[in-house]
């Protein structure tokens, strides 16, 4: 009786552990998928920002000024659109 009890207890523990592990695996998968989806979104939005900056570089009537946030920079920054005077980046 005692042996049967031990065997049953072990079996129940094993089943509970397996269930717990499967729940955790599902959660880890869920969060990994979220991260993949955020990374895709970040890439997509970064690309969009680059395209918009290119357009803005062409449309803004720039007012180039020394960049006080980066006083050693050899590039000036537009006081209106905040882009740097780096035409090769935006063309
Ligand atoms: Zn500008």
PDB file of the backbone (N, CA, C, O) and the ligand in Angstrom, with CONECT records:
HET     ZN  A 101       1
ATOM      1  N   UNK A   1       0.832  -1.212   0.000  1.00  0.00           N
ATOM      2  CA  UNK A   1       0.000   0.000   0.000  1.00  0.00           C
ATOM      3  C   UNK A   1       0.861   1.255   0.000  1.00  0.00           C
ATOM      4  O   UNK A   1       0.615   2.224  -0.718  1.00  0.00           O
ATOM      5  N   UNK A   2       1.869   1.182   0.834  1.00  0.00           N
ATOM      6  CA  UNK A   2       2.782   2.308   0.936  1.00  0.00           C
ATOM      7  C   UNK A   2       3.562   2.524  -0.367  1.00  0.00           C
ATOM      8  O   UNK A   2       3.783   3.656  -0.795  1.00  0.00           O
ATOM      9  N   UNK A   3       3.967   1.428  -0.973  1.00  0.00           N
ATOM     10  CA  UNK A   3       4.710   1.505  -2.238  1.00  0.00           C
ATOM     11  C   UNK A   3       3.818   2.070  -3.336  1.00  0.00           C
ATOM     12  O   UNK A   3       4.237   2.924  -4.118  1.00  0.00           O
ATOM     13  N   UNK A   4       2.604   1.589  -3.380  1.00  0.00           N
ATOM     14  CA  UNK A   4       1.645   2.076  -4.376  1.00  0.00           C
ATOM     15  C   UNK A   4       1.413   3.582  -4.202  1.00  0.00           C
ATOM     16  O   UNK A   4       1.328   4.331  -5.175  1.00  0.00           O
ATOM     17  N   UNK A   5       1.315   3.994  -2.957  1.00  0.00           N
ATOM     18  CA  UNK A   5       1.142   5.404  -2.638  1.00  0.00           C
ATOM     19  C   UNK A   5       2.319   6.242  -3.156  1.00  0.00           C
ATOM     20  O   UNK A   5       2.131   7.307  -3.745  1.00  0.00           O
ATOM     21  N   UNK A   6       3.514   5.745  -2.925  1.00  0.00           N
ATOM     22  CA  UNK A   6       4.727   6.438  -3.392  1.00  0.00           C
ATOM     23  C   UNK A   6       4.738   6.552  -4.911  1.00  0.00           C
ATOM     24  O   UNK A   6       5.031   7.605  -5.477  1.00  0.00           O
ATOM     25  N   UNK A   7       4.407   5.434  -5.551  1.00  0.00           N
ATOM     26  CA  UNK A   7       4.405   5.413  -7.021  1.00  0.00           C
ATOM     27  C   UNK A   7       3.371   6.407  -7.557  1.00  0.00           C
ATOM     28  O   UNK A   7       3.636   7.147  -8.505  1.00  0.00           O
ATOM     29  N   UNK A   8       2.208   6.409  -6.942  1.00  0.00           N
ATOM     30  CA  UNK A   8       1.162   7.335  -7.376  1.00  0.00           C
ATOM     31  C   UNK A   8       1.572   8.793  -7.145  1.00  0.00           C
ATOM     32  O   UNK A   8       1.351   9.659  -7.992  1.00  0.00           O
ATOM     33  N   UNK A   9       2.165   9.036  -5.992  1.00  0.00           N
ATOM     34  CA  UNK A   9       2.623  10.396  -5.685  1.00  0.00           C
ATOM     35  C   UNK A   9       3.665  10.864  -6.700  1.00  0.00           C
ATOM     36  O   UNK A   9       3.620  12.001  -7.169  1.00  0.00           O
ATOM     37  N   UNK A  10       4.589   9.989  -7.027  1.00  0.00           N
ATOM     38  CA  UNK A  10       5.625  10.319  -8.021  1.00  0.00           C
ATOM     39  C   UNK A  10       4.984  10.613  -9.373  1.00  0.00           C
ATOM     40  O   UNK A  10       5.357  11.563 -10.061  1.00  0.00           O
ATOM     41  N   UNK A  11       4.028   9.793  -9.730  1.00  0.00           N
ATOM     42  CA  UNK A  11       3.354   9.954 -11.014  1.00  0.00           C
ATOM     43  C   UNK A  11       2.621  11.297 -11.079  1.00  0.00           C
ATOM     44  O   UNK A  11       2.687  12.011 -12.080  1.00  0.00           O
ATOM     45  N   UNK A  12       1.932  11.616 -10.007  1.00  0.00           N
ATOM     46  CA  UNK A  12       1.195  12.886  -9.951  1.00  0.00           C
ATOM     47  C   UNK A  12       2.162  14.064 -10.041  1.00  0.00           C
ATOM     48  O   UNK A  12       1.915  15.032 -10.759  1.00  0.00           O
ATOM     49  N   UNK A  13       3.261  13.965  -9.304  1.00  0.00           N
ATOM     50  CA  UNK A  13       4.279  15.019  -9.337  1.00  0.00           C
ATOM     51  C   UNK A  13       4.829  15.198 -10.749  1.00  0.00           C
ATOM     52  O   UNK A  13       5.006  16.318 -11.228  1.00  0.00           O
ATOM     53  N   UNK A  14       5.092  14.081 -11.393  1.00  0.00           N
ATOM     54  CA  UNK A  14       5.625  14.094 -12.755  1.00  0.00           C
ATOM     55  C   UNK A  14       4.639  14.780 -13.713  1.00  0.00           C
ATOM     56  O   UNK A  14       5.028  15.593 -14.552  1.00  0.00           O
ATOM     57  N   UNK A  15       3.383  14.438 -13.569  1.00  0.00           N
ATOM     58  CA  UNK A  15       2.348  15.031 -14.435  1.00  0.00           C
ATOM     59  C   UNK A  15       2.234  16.542 -14.188  1.00  0.00           C
ATOM     60  O   UNK A  15       2.133  17.327 -15.131  1.00  0.00           O
ATOM     61  N   UNK A  16       2.253  16.930 -12.924  1.00  0.00           N
ATOM     62  CA  UNK A  16       2.166  18.358 -12.583  1.00  0.00           C
ATOM     63  C   UNK A  16       3.379  19.100 -13.133  1.00  0.00           C
ATOM     64  O   UNK A  16       3.242  20.182 -13.704  1.00  0.00           O
ATOM     65  N   UNK A  17       4.557  18.526 -12.965  1.00  0.00           N
ATOM     66  CA  UNK A  17       5.782  19.155 -13.475  1.00  0.00           C
ATOM     67  C   UNK A  17       5.753  19.300 -14.988  1.00  0.00           C
ATOM     68  O   UNK A  17       6.134  20.338 -15.530  1.00  0.00           O
ATOM     69  N   UNK A  18       5.302  18.260 -15.659  1.00  0.00           N
ATOM     70  CA  UNK A  18       5.242  18.304 -17.121  1.00  0.00           C
ATOM     71  C   UNK A  18       4.285  19.410 -17.568  1.00  0.00           C
ATOM     72  O   UNK A  18       4.569  20.166 -18.498  1.00  0.00           O
ATOM     73  N   UNK A  19       3.159  19.482 -16.888  1.00  0.00           N
ATOM     74  CA  UNK A  19       2.169  20.511 -17.217  1.00  0.00           C
ATOM     75  C   UNK A  19       2.756  21.912 -16.999  1.00  0.00           C
ATOM     76  O   UNK A  19       2.595  22.804 -17.832  1.00  0.00           O
ATOM     77  N   UNK A  20       3.436  22.081 -15.867  1.00  0.00           N
ATOM     78  CA  UNK A  20       4.049  23.365 -15.536  1.00  0.00           C
ATOM     79  C   UNK A  20       5.093  23.740 -16.597  1.00  0.00           C
ATOM     80  O   UNK A  20       5.153  24.884 -17.047  1.00  0.00           O
ATOM     81  N   UNK A  21       5.908  22.759 -16.984  1.00  0.00           N
ATOM     82  CA  UNK A  21       6.936  23.006 -17.996  1.00  0.00           C
ATOM     83  C   UNK A  21       6.296  23.413 -19.321  1.00  0.00           C
ATOM     84  O   UNK A  21       6.767  24.339 -19.982  1.00  0.00           O
ATOM     85  N   UNK A  22       5.230  22.727 -19.705  1.00  0.00           N
ATOM     86  CA  UNK A  22       4.561  23.080 -20.967  1.00  0.00           C
ATOM     87  C   UNK A  22       3.982  24.488 -20.932  1.00  0.00           C
ATOM     88  O   UNK A  22       4.008  25.214 -21.927  1.00  0.00           O
ATOM     89  N   UNK A  23       3.464  24.856 -19.772  1.00  0.00           N
ATOM     90  CA  UNK A  23       2.949  26.234 -19.633  1.00  0.00           C
ATOM     91  C   UNK A  23       4.084  27.248 -19.820  1.00  0.00           C
ATOM     92  O   UNK A  23       3.924  28.262 -20.500  1.00  0.00           O
ATOM     93  N   UNK A  24       5.225  26.952 -19.204  1.00  0.00           N
ATOM     94  CA  UNK A  24       6.374  27.866 -19.301  1.00  0.00           C
ATOM     95  C   UNK A  24       6.880  27.941 -20.740  1.00  0.00           C
ATOM     96  O   UNK A  24       7.186  29.024 -21.240  1.00  0.00           O
ATOM     97  N   UNK A  25       6.968  26.776 -21.411  1.00  0.00           N
ATOM     98  CA  UNK A  25       7.421  26.748 -22.807  1.00  0.00           C
ATOM     99  C   UNK A  25       6.514  27.636 -23.664  1.00  0.00           C
ATOM    100  O   UNK A  25       6.992  28.402 -24.501  1.00  0.00           O
ATOM    101  N   UNK A  26       5.218  27.526 -23.447  1.00  0.00           N
ATOM    102  CA  UNK A  26       4.260  28.328 -24.206  1.00  0.00           C
ATOM    103  C   UNK A  26       4.478  29.826 -23.950  1.00  0.00           C
ATOM    104  O   UNK A  26       4.438  30.635 -24.878  1.00  0.00           O
ATOM    105  N   UNK A  27       4.708  30.180 -22.688  1.00  0.00           N
ATOM    106  CA  UNK A  27       4.941  31.586 -22.353  1.00  0.00           C
ATOM    107  C   UNK A  27       6.225  32.117 -22.989  1.00  0.00           C
ATOM    108  O   UNK A  27       6.245  33.217 -23.542  1.00  0.00           O
ATOM    109  N   UNK A  28       7.302  31.320 -22.905  1.00  0.00           N
ATOM    110  CA  UNK A  28       8.580  31.744 -23.503  1.00  0.00           C
ATOM    111  C   UNK A  28       8.395  31.944 -25.001  1.00  0.00           C
ATOM    112  O   UNK A  28       8.884  32.923 -25.565  1.00  0.00           O
ATOM    113  N   UNK A  29       7.686  31.014 -25.650  1.00  0.00           N
ATOM    114  CA  UNK A  29       7.432  31.128 -27.085  1.00  0.00           C
ATOM    115  C   UNK A  29       6.640  32.405 -27.393  1.00  0.00           C
ATOM    116  O   UNK A  29       6.930  33.117 -28.355  1.00  0.00           O
ATOM    117  N   UNK A  30       5.640  32.675 -26.558  1.00  0.00           N
ATOM    118  CA  UNK A  30       4.808  33.862 -26.741  1.00  0.00           C
ATOM    119  C   UNK A  30       5.671  35.132 -26.684  1.00  0.00           C
ATOM    120  O   UNK A  30       5.567  35.999 -27.552  1.00  0.00           O
ATOM    121  N   UNK A  31       6.520  35.231 -25.657  1.00  0.00           N
ATOM    122  CA  UNK A  31       7.335  36.446 -25.511  1.00  0.00           C
ATOM    123  C   UNK A  31       8.394  36.551 -26.600  1.00  0.00           C
ATOM    124  O   UNK A  31       8.710  37.650 -27.055  1.00  0.00           O
ATOM    125  N   UNK A  32       8.956  35.386 -27.030  1.00  0.00           N
ATOM    126  CA  UNK A  32       9.916  35.416 -28.147  1.00  0.00           C
ATOM    127  C   UNK A  32       9.252  35.945 -29.407  1.00  0.00           C
ATOM    128  O   UNK A  32       9.811  36.777 -30.122  1.00  0.00           O
ATOM    129  N   UNK A  33       8.041  35.444 -29.667  1.00  0.00           N
ATOM    130  CA  UNK A  33       7.312  35.908 -30.859  1.00  0.00           C
ATOM    131  C   UNK A  33       7.025  37.399 -30.774  1.00  0.00           C
ATOM    132  O   UNK A  33       7.103  38.119 -31.769  1.00  0.00           O
ATOM    133  N   UNK A  34       6.688  37.855 -29.557  1.00  0.00           N
ATOM    134  CA  UNK A  34       6.477  39.300 -29.387  1.00  0.00           C
ATOM    135  C   UNK A  34       7.733  40.065 -29.773  1.00  0.00           C
ATOM    136  O   UNK A  34       7.661  41.056 -30.499  1.00  0.00           O
ATOM    137  N   UNK A  35       8.876  39.611 -29.294  1.00  0.00           N
ATOM    138  CA  UNK A  35      10.139  40.301 -29.584  1.00  0.00           C
ATOM    139  C   UNK A  35      10.394  40.314 -31.093  1.00  0.00           C
ATOM    140  O   UNK A  35      10.770  41.349 -31.643  1.00  0.00           O
ATOM    141  N   UNK A  36      10.196  39.180 -31.766  1.00  0.00           N
ATOM    142  CA  UNK A  36      10.386  39.144 -33.232  1.00  0.00           C
ATOM    143  C   UNK A  36       9.490  40.170 -33.894  1.00  0.00           C
ATOM    144  O   UNK A  36       9.902  40.878 -34.813  1.00  0.00           O
ATOM    145  N   UNK A  37       8.257  40.239 -33.414  1.00  0.00           N
ATOM    146  CA  UNK A  37       7.312  41.156 -34.030  1.00  0.00           C
ATOM    147  C   UNK A  37       7.701  42.616 -33.742  1.00  0.00           C
ATOM    148  O   UNK A  37       7.567  43.469 -34.619  1.00  0.00           O
ATOM    149  N   UNK A  38       8.179  42.908 -32.529  1.00  0.00           N
ATOM    150  CA  UNK A  38       8.657  44.270 -32.227  1.00  0.00           C
ATOM    151  C   UNK A  38       9.857  44.606 -33.104  1.00  0.00           C
ATOM    152  O   UNK A  38       9.957  45.718 -33.622  1.00  0.00           O
ATOM    153  N   UNK A  39      10.775  43.642 -33.274  1.00  0.00           N
ATOM    154  CA  UNK A  39      11.967  43.913 -34.086  1.00  0.00           C
ATOM    155  C   UNK A  39      11.593  44.213 -35.538  1.00  0.00           C
ATOM    156  O   UNK A  39      12.153  45.109 -36.170  1.00  0.00           O
ATOM    157  N   UNK A  40      10.637  43.443 -36.046  1.00  0.00           N
ATOM    158  CA  UNK A  40      10.167  43.711 -37.418  1.00  0.00           C
ATOM    159  C   UNK A  40       9.565  45.106 -37.504  1.00  0.00           C
ATOM    160  O   UNK A  40       9.800  45.841 -38.463  1.00  0.00           O
ATOM    161  N   UNK A  41       8.787  45.459 -36.487  1.00  0.00           N
ATOM    162  CA  UNK A  41       8.129  46.770 -36.469  1.00  0.00           C
ATOM    163  C   UNK A  41       9.187  47.882 -36.370  1.00  0.00           C
ATOM    164  O   UNK A  41       9.076  48.902 -37.051  1.00  0.00           O
ATOM    165  N   UNK A  42      10.191  47.693 -35.542  1.00  0.00           N
ATOM    166  CA  UNK A  42      11.256  48.701 -35.396  1.00  0.00           C
ATOM    167  C   UNK A  42      11.973  48.881 -36.726  1.00  0.00           C
ATOM    168  O   UNK A  42      12.225  50.010 -37.146  1.00  0.00           O
ATOM    169  N   UNK A  43      12.307  47.761 -37.403  1.00  0.00           N
ATOM    170  CA  UNK A  43      12.980  47.859 -38.707  1.00  0.00           C
ATOM    171  C   UNK A  43      12.115  48.610 -39.708  1.00  0.00           C
ATOM    172  O   UNK A  43      12.586  49.490 -40.428  1.00  0.00           O
ATOM    173  N   UNK A  44      10.833  48.239 -39.736  1.00  0.00           N
ATOM    174  CA  UNK A  44       9.906  48.846 -40.686  1.00  0.00           C
ATOM    175  C   UNK A  44       9.777  50.348 -40.417  1.00  0.00           C
ATOM    176  O   UNK A  44       9.838  51.156 -41.344  1.00  0.00           O
ATOM    177  N   UNK A  45       9.600  50.716 -39.152  1.00  0.00           N
ATOM    178  CA  UNK A  45       9.433  52.134 -38.807  1.00  0.00           C
ATOM    179  C   UNK A  45      10.736  52.910 -39.013  1.00  0.00           C
ATOM    180  O   UNK A  45      10.703  54.075 -39.409  1.00  0.00           O
ATOM    181  N   UNK A  46      11.881  52.276 -38.749  1.00  0.00           N
ATOM    182  CA  UNK A  46      13.163  52.958 -38.989  1.00  0.00           C
ATOM    183  C   UNK A  46      13.328  53.263 -40.469  1.00  0.00           C
ATOM    184  O   UNK A  46      13.812  54.330 -40.847  1.00  0.00           O
ATOM    185  N   UNK A  47      12.911  52.297 -41.315  1.00  0.00           N
ATOM    186  CA  UNK A  47      12.978  52.503 -42.758  1.00  0.00           C
ATOM    187  C   UNK A  47      12.079  53.662 -43.169  1.00  0.00           C
ATOM    188  O   UNK A  47      12.451  54.496 -43.994  1.00  0.00           O
ATOM    189  N   UNK A  48      10.890  53.694 -42.578  1.00  0.00           N
ATOM    190  CA  UNK A  48       9.928  54.762 -42.857  1.00  0.00           C
ATOM    191  C   UNK A  48      10.531  56.120 -42.469  1.00  0.00           C
ATOM    192  O   UNK A  48      10.416  57.092 -43.215  1.00  0.00           O
ATOM    193  N   UNK A  49      11.169  56.175 -41.304  1.00  0.00           N
ATOM    194  CA  UNK A  49      11.787  57.433 -40.845  1.00  0.00           C
ATOM    195  C   UNK A  49      12.860  57.871 -41.832  1.00  0.00           C
ATOM    196  O   UNK A  49      12.941  59.051 -42.172  1.00  0.00           O
ATOM    197  N   UNK A  50      13.695  56.924 -42.301  1.00  0.00           N
ATOM    198  CA  UNK A  50      14.739  57.272 -43.273  1.00  0.00           C
ATOM    199  C   UNK A  50      14.138  57.861 -44.547  1.00  0.00           C
ATOM    200  O   UNK A  50      14.623  58.863 -45.073  1.00  0.00           O
ATOM    201  N   UNK A  51      13.064  57.217 -45.038  1.00  0.00           N
ATOM    202  CA  UNK A  51      12.402  57.726 -46.246  1.00  0.00           C
ATOM    203  C   UNK A  51      11.865  59.137 -46.020  1.00  0.00           C
ATOM    204  O   UNK A  51      12.010  60.016 -46.869  1.00  0.00           O
ATOM    205  N   UNK A  52      11.236  59.336 -44.845  1.00  0.00           N
ATOM    206  CA  UNK A  52      10.662  60.652 -44.534  1.00  0.00           C
ATOM    207  C   UNK A  52      11.762  61.702 -44.391  1.00  0.00           C
ATOM    208  O   UNK A  52      11.596  62.839 -44.832  1.00  0.00           O
ATOM    209  N   UNK A  53      12.877  61.327 -43.779  1.00  0.00           N
ATOM    210  CA  UNK A  53      13.988  62.280 -43.630  1.00  0.00           C
ATOM    211  C   UNK A  53      14.545  62.682 -44.990  1.00  0.00           C
ATOM    212  O   UNK A  53      14.900  63.840 -45.213  1.00  0.00           O
ATOM    213  N   UNK A  54      14.615  61.695 -45.906  1.00  0.00           N
ATOM    214  CA  UNK A  54      15.076  62.023 -47.264  1.00  0.00           C
ATOM    215  C   UNK A  54      14.160  63.045 -47.915  1.00  0.00           C
ATOM    216  O   UNK A  54      14.610  64.003 -48.544  1.00  0.00           O
ATOM    217  N   UNK A  55      12.845  62.812 -47.746  1.00  0.00           N
ATOM    218  CA  UNK A  55      11.873  63.750 -48.324  1.00  0.00           C
ATOM    219  C   UNK A  55      11.993  65.115 -47.656  1.00  0.00           C
ATOM    220  O   UNK A  55      11.969  66.150 -48.322  1.00  0.00           O
ATOM    221  N   UNK A  56      12.121  65.102 -46.330  1.00  0.00           N
ATOM    222  CA  UNK A  56      12.213  66.352 -45.581  1.00  0.00           C
ATOM    223  C   UNK A  56      13.478  67.122 -45.962  1.00  0.00           C
ATOM    224  O   UNK A  56      13.475  68.350 -46.052  1.00  0.00           O
ATOM    225  N   UNK A  57      14.558  66.370 -46.184  1.00  0.00           N
ATOM    226  CA  UNK A  57      15.821  67.024 -46.569  1.00  0.00           C
ATOM    227  C   UNK A  57      15.627  67.833 -47.849  1.00  0.00           C
ATOM    228  O   UNK A  57      16.219  68.897 -48.028  1.00  0.00           O
ATOM    229  N   UNK A  58      14.770  67.293 -48.750  1.00  0.00           N
ATOM    230  CA  UNK A  58      14.520  67.986 -50.027  1.00  0.00           C
ATOM    231  C   UNK A  58      13.500  69.112 -49.891  1.00  0.00           C
ATOM    232  O   UNK A  58      13.593  70.118 -50.594  1.00  0.00           O
ATOM    233  N   UNK A  59      12.529  68.953 -48.995  1.00  0.00           N
ATOM    234  CA  UNK A  59      11.440  69.939 -48.939  1.00  0.00           C
ATOM    235  C   UNK A  59      11.710  71.104 -47.985  1.00  0.00           C
ATOM    236  O   UNK A  59      11.220  72.209 -48.220  1.00  0.00           O
ATOM    237  N   UNK A  60      12.483  70.878 -46.906  1.00  0.00           N
ATOM    238  CA  UNK A  60      12.699  71.937 -45.909  1.00  0.00           C
ATOM    239  C   UNK A  60      13.566  73.054 -46.493  1.00  0.00           C
ATOM    240  O   UNK A  60      14.539  72.803 -47.204  1.00  0.00           O
ATOM    241  N   UNK A  61      13.195  74.260 -46.182  1.00  0.00           N
ATOM    242  CA  UNK A  61      14.026  75.403 -46.548  1.00  0.00           C
ATOM    243  C   UNK A  61      15.010  75.604 -45.385  1.00  0.00           C
ATOM    244  O   UNK A  61      14.791  76.431 -44.500  1.00  0.00           O
ATOM    245  N   UNK A  62      16.104  74.818 -45.416  1.00  0.00           N
ATOM    246  CA  UNK A  62      16.996  74.674 -44.261  1.00  0.00           C
ATOM    247  C   UNK A  62      17.595  75.996 -43.779  1.00  0.00           C
ATOM    248  O   UNK A  62      17.835  76.937 -44.535  1.00  0.00           O
ATOM    249  N   UNK A  63      17.813  75.994 -42.498  1.00  0.00           N
ATOM    250  CA  UNK A  63      18.542  77.101 -41.881  1.00  0.00           C
ATOM    251  C   UNK A  63      19.687  76.460 -41.079  1.00  0.00           C
ATOM    252  O   UNK A  63      19.519  76.100 -39.914  1.00  0.00           O
ATOM    253  N   UNK A  64      20.857  76.326 -41.733  1.00  0.00           N
ATOM    254  CA  UNK A  64      21.975  75.594 -41.129  1.00  0.00           C
ATOM    255  C   UNK A  64      22.635  76.401 -40.025  1.00  0.00           C
ATOM    256  O   UNK A  64      22.962  77.578 -40.180  1.00  0.00           O
ATOM    257  N   UNK A  65      22.818  75.707 -38.892  1.00  0.00           N
ATOM    258  CA  UNK A  65      23.470  76.343 -37.740  1.00  0.00           C
ATOM    259  C   UNK A  65      24.468  75.379 -37.126  1.00  0.00           C
ATOM    260  O   UNK A  65      24.406  74.170 -37.349  1.00  0.00           O
ATOM    261  N   UNK A  66      25.374  75.924 -36.361  1.00  0.00           N
ATOM    262  CA  UNK A  66      26.324  75.078 -35.645  1.00  0.00           C
ATOM    263  C   UNK A  66      25.543  74.169 -34.696  1.00  0.00           C
ATOM    264  O   UNK A  66      24.581  74.603 -34.062  1.00  0.00           O
ATOM    265  N   UNK A  67      25.968  72.892 -34.602  1.00  0.00           N
ATOM    266  CA  UNK A  67      25.291  71.925 -33.747  1.00  0.00           C
ATOM    267  C   UNK A  67      25.844  72.033 -32.320  1.00  0.00           C
ATOM    268  O   UNK A  67      26.934  71.540 -32.030  1.00  0.00           O
ATOM    269  N   UNK A  68      25.081  72.683 -31.434  1.00  0.00           N
ATOM    270  CA  UNK A  68      25.568  72.912 -30.061  1.00  0.00           C
ATOM    271  C   UNK A  68      25.506  71.648 -29.221  1.00  0.00           C
ATOM    272  O   UNK A  68      26.141  71.567 -28.170  1.00  0.00           O
ATOM    273  N   UNK A  69      24.741  70.656 -29.679  1.00  0.00           N
ATOM    274  CA  UNK A  69      24.719  69.372 -28.966  1.00  0.00           C
ATOM    275  C   UNK A  69      25.977  68.573 -29.257  1.00  0.00           C
ATOM    276  O   UNK A  69      26.341  67.670 -28.503  1.00  0.00           O
ATOM    277  N   UNK A  70      26.634  68.912 -30.351  1.00  0.00           N
ATOM    278  CA  UNK A  70      27.850  68.197 -30.750  1.00  0.00           C
ATOM    279  C   UNK A  70      28.847  69.238 -31.277  1.00  0.00           C
ATOM    280  O   UNK A  70      29.090  69.322 -32.481  1.00  0.00           O
ATOM    281  N   UNK A  71      29.420  70.032 -30.359  1.00  0.00           N
ATOM    282  CA  UNK A  71      30.224  71.196 -30.761  1.00  0.00           C
ATOM    283  C   UNK A  71      31.439  70.844 -31.617  1.00  0.00           C
ATOM    284  O   UNK A  71      31.963  71.711 -32.317  1.00  0.00           O
ATOM    285  N   UNK A  72      31.893  69.611 -31.577  1.00  0.00           N
ATOM    286  CA  UNK A  72      33.076  69.238 -32.370  1.00  0.00           C
ATOM    287  C   UNK A  72      32.697  68.705 -33.747  1.00  0.00           C
ATOM    288  O   UNK A  72      33.565  68.397 -34.564  1.00  0.00           O
ATOM    289  N   UNK A  73      31.379  68.597 -33.998  1.00  0.00           N
ATOM    290  CA  UNK A  73      30.948  68.086 -35.294  1.00  0.00           C
ATOM    291  C   UNK A  73      31.295  69.086 -36.397  1.00  0.00           C
ATOM    292  O   UNK A  73      31.197  70.300 -36.224  1.00  0.00           O
ATOM    293  N   UNK A  74      31.704  68.527 -37.536  1.00  0.00           N
ATOM    294  CA  UNK A  74      31.982  69.427 -38.658  1.00  0.00           C
ATOM    295  C   UNK A  74      30.723  69.677 -39.487  1.00  0.00           C
ATOM    296  O   UNK A  74      30.762  70.378 -40.498  1.00  0.00           O
ATOM    297  N   UNK A  75      29.605  69.092 -39.045  1.00  0.00           N
ATOM    298  CA  UNK A  75      28.351  69.288 -39.778  1.00  0.00           C
ATOM    299  C   UNK A  75      27.469  70.284 -39.054  1.00  0.00           C
ATOM    300  O   UNK A  75      27.463  70.349 -37.825  1.00  0.00           O
ATOM    301  N   UNK A  76      26.738  71.045 -39.815  1.00  0.00           N
ATOM    302  CA  UNK A  76      25.755  71.956 -39.239  1.00  0.00           C
ATOM    303  C   UNK A  76      24.403  71.254 -39.180  1.00  0.00           C
ATOM    304  O   UNK A  76      24.183  70.240 -39.842  1.00  0.00           O
ATOM    305  N   UNK A  77      23.506  71.812 -38.378  1.00  0.00           N
ATOM    306  CA  UNK A  77      22.182  71.216 -38.203  1.00  0.00           C
ATOM    307  C   UNK A  77      21.133  72.272 -38.549  1.00  0.00           C
ATOM    308  O   UNK A  77      21.286  73.457 -38.250  1.00  0.00           O
ATOM    309  N   UNK A  78      20.074  71.803 -39.183  1.00  0.00           N
ATOM    310  CA  UNK A  78      19.007  72.734 -39.551  1.00  0.00           C
ATOM    311  C   UNK A  78      18.164  73.052 -38.308  1.00  0.00           C
ATOM    312  O   UNK A  78      17.733  72.150 -37.590  1.00  0.00           O
ATOM    313  N   UNK A  79      17.941  74.337 -38.071  1.00  0.00           N
ATOM    314  CA  UNK A  79      17.166  74.742 -36.887  1.00  0.00           C
ATOM    315  C   UNK A  79      15.689  74.382 -37.043  1.00  0.00           C
ATOM    316  O   UNK A  79      14.961  74.329 -36.052  1.00  0.00           O
ATOM    317  N   UNK A  80      15.240  74.134 -38.276  1.00  0.00           N
ATOM    318  CA  UNK A  80      13.820  73.825 -38.495  1.00  0.00           C
ATOM    319  C   UNK A  80      13.555  72.316 -38.444  1.00  0.00           C
ATOM    320  O   UNK A  80      12.698  71.864 -37.684  1.00  0.00           O
ATOM    321  N   UNK A  81      14.286  71.538 -39.248  1.00  0.00           N
ATOM    322  CA  UNK A  81      13.978  70.099 -39.359  1.00  0.00           C
ATOM    323  C   UNK A  81      14.914  69.231 -38.531  1.00  0.00           C
ATOM    324  O   UNK A  81      14.672  68.032 -38.391  1.00  0.00           O
ATOM    325  N   UNK A  82      15.982  69.811 -37.976  1.00  0.00           N
ATOM    326  CA  UNK A  82      16.949  69.128 -37.100  1.00  0.00           C
ATOM    327  C   UNK A  82      17.825  68.100 -37.829  1.00  0.00           C
ATOM    328  O   UNK A  82      18.542  67.332 -37.188  1.00  0.00           O
ATOM    329  N   UNK A  83      17.768  68.087 -39.171  1.00  0.00           N
ATOM    330  CA  UNK A  83      18.666  67.183 -39.898  1.00  0.00           C
ATOM    331  C   UNK A  83      20.044  67.830 -39.994  1.00  0.00           C
ATOM    332  O   UNK A  83      20.184  69.053 -39.965  1.00  0.00           O
ATOM    333  N   UNK A  84      21.057  66.970 -40.109  1.00  0.00           N
ATOM    334  CA  UNK A  84      22.412  67.489 -40.274  1.00  0.00           C
ATOM    335  C   UNK A  84      22.673  67.734 -41.758  1.00  0.00           C
ATOM    336  O   UNK A  84      22.043  67.132 -42.629  1.00  0.00           O
ATOM    337  N   UNK A  85      23.607  68.623 -42.015  1.00  0.00           N
ATOM    338  CA  UNK A  85      23.932  68.962 -43.405  1.00  0.00           C
ATOM    339  C   UNK A  85      24.809  67.864 -44.010  1.00  0.00           C
ATOM    340  O   UNK A  85      25.993  68.072 -44.277  1.00  0.00           O
ATOM    341  N   UNK A  86      24.205  66.691 -44.220  1.00  0.00           N
ATOM    342  CA  UNK A  86      24.922  65.538 -44.767  1.00  0.00           C
ATOM    343  C   UNK A  86      24.161  65.060 -45.994  1.00  0.00           C
ATOM    344  O   UNK A  86      23.450  64.056 -45.947  1.00  0.00           O
ATOM    345  N   UNK A  87      24.317  65.786 -47.084  1.00  0.00           N
ATOM    346  CA  UNK A  87      23.499  65.513 -48.272  1.00  0.00           C
ATOM    347  C   UNK A  87      23.654  64.087 -48.781  1.00  0.00           C
ATOM    348  O   UNK A  87      22.718  63.521 -49.345  1.00  0.00           O
ATOM    349  N   UNK A  88      24.862  63.491 -48.577  1.00  0.00           N
ATOM    350  CA  UNK A  88      25.087  62.136 -49.101  1.00  0.00           C
ATOM    351  C   UNK A  88      24.243  61.088 -48.347  1.00  0.00           C
ATOM    352  O   UNK A  88      24.014  59.989 -48.852  1.00  0.00           O
ATOM    353  N   UNK A  89      23.792  61.440 -47.149  1.00  0.00           N
ATOM    354  CA  UNK A  89      22.945  60.513 -46.375  1.00  0.00           C
ATOM    355  C   UNK A  89      21.497  60.545 -46.882  1.00  0.00           C
ATOM    356  O   UNK A  89      20.786  59.541 -46.857  1.00  0.00           O
ATOM    357  N   UNK A  90      21.089  61.731 -47.342  1.00  0.00           N
ATOM    358  CA  UNK A  90      19.669  61.899 -47.670  1.00  0.00           C
ATOM    359  C   UNK A  90      19.383  61.917 -49.170  1.00  0.00           C
ATOM    360  O   UNK A  90      18.235  62.092 -49.578  1.00  0.00           O
ATOM    361  N   UNK A  91      20.407  61.738 -49.987  1.00  0.00           N
ATOM    362  CA  UNK A  91      20.154  61.717 -51.428  1.00  0.00           C
ATOM    363  C   UNK A  91      20.136  60.304 -51.981  1.00  0.00           C
ATOM    364  O   UNK A  91      19.935  60.113 -53.180  1.00  0.00           O
TER     365      UNK A  91
HETATM  366 ZN    ZN A 101      15.733  71.793 -42.538  1.00  0.00          ZN
END
